[in-house]
Amino acid sequence: MGLASSGISIVRAFELPGGIWADGGCVGAPRTALVTWRSSLSEKFYQVYVNGRFAGATCDGEQRQMVVQAPTSLDTAVRIEVFAVEAE
């Protein structure tokens, strides 16, 4: 099984709030992020990695988004990568 990144574009991550306080502020922990991407590949599944660690895999070949756990440290940037894999 090989990982392929060609054909995958516009990878974006949006932090999701853990909840909303009464004053309208958001609860930031636990930090989760919605990762979305575009792909020109067909009949492939996708794996998402956060800072080089496996974060999850898609359930079907049409899925183009996933919610993943993000690191809680704000000291460094978070690297999110999406790879296509064979459906096998």
N, C-alpha and C positions, 0 to 999 in steps of 0.2 A: 504494500500500500504506500503510494507516494503522495506527498503534499504538493499541491500546485497553487501558486498565487497569481499566475497570469490569467487574465479574463475577469478578475475581481477588481472592482473599482469603487470609489466613493464610500469608503468605510468611515462611519461616523459613530460616536458614542455620546449618549446623553445620560447624565446622572439622574437617577430617579429618587425622589424623596422617600424617606422611610415613614413619613406621616406628616400631618399638618397640626401645628399648635393652634390654640384658640385665637391668638393674635395674628394668624395667617402665615407665620414663619414655618419653615420646614425642618423636620427632624432629619439630619444627615446620616445617621447610623441605623442599621448597617448600610454601607455604601453599595448600591447596586447600579448598574448601568445598562441601558438599552443599546445594543450594538446593531446597526443596520449596515447593509452593503448592497451593491449591485453586482450582478454577475451575468456574463454572456454565455456561461457554460450551462449545458443541459445534462440531466441524468447524473448529477453529482450531489453528494452530501457535503456539508461544510463543518469545519472544526474551528473553534475560536480559542485563541491563546491570549492570556493576559500576563504581560511581563515574562513571556517564554513558558508559562505553565498552562497546561490544558485546562480550559474553563467550561467547555461543553461542546456538544455536537448537535446538528440539526436532525429532525425526525423524518424529513422527506426532502426531495430535491427542489421543491418550490419555495422552501422557507428561506427568507432573506433577513431575518432578525432574530435576536436572542438576548435574553436578560442574563447578565453575568455578575459575579461578585467582583467588586473593584477593591484594590488595596486601600486601607484606611489612612496610610501615610500621605500627607500632602507635600512632603519634602522633595519628591522627584516626580517626573512625568510618568504617566502610565502608558505602556506600549501595548496596543491591541492589534492582533493580527488575525486575519481570516484566511483559511486555506480550503481548497476543494479537495475532496477525496472520492475515490470510486464508491459507488453505491453498495458494493459487496461488503 
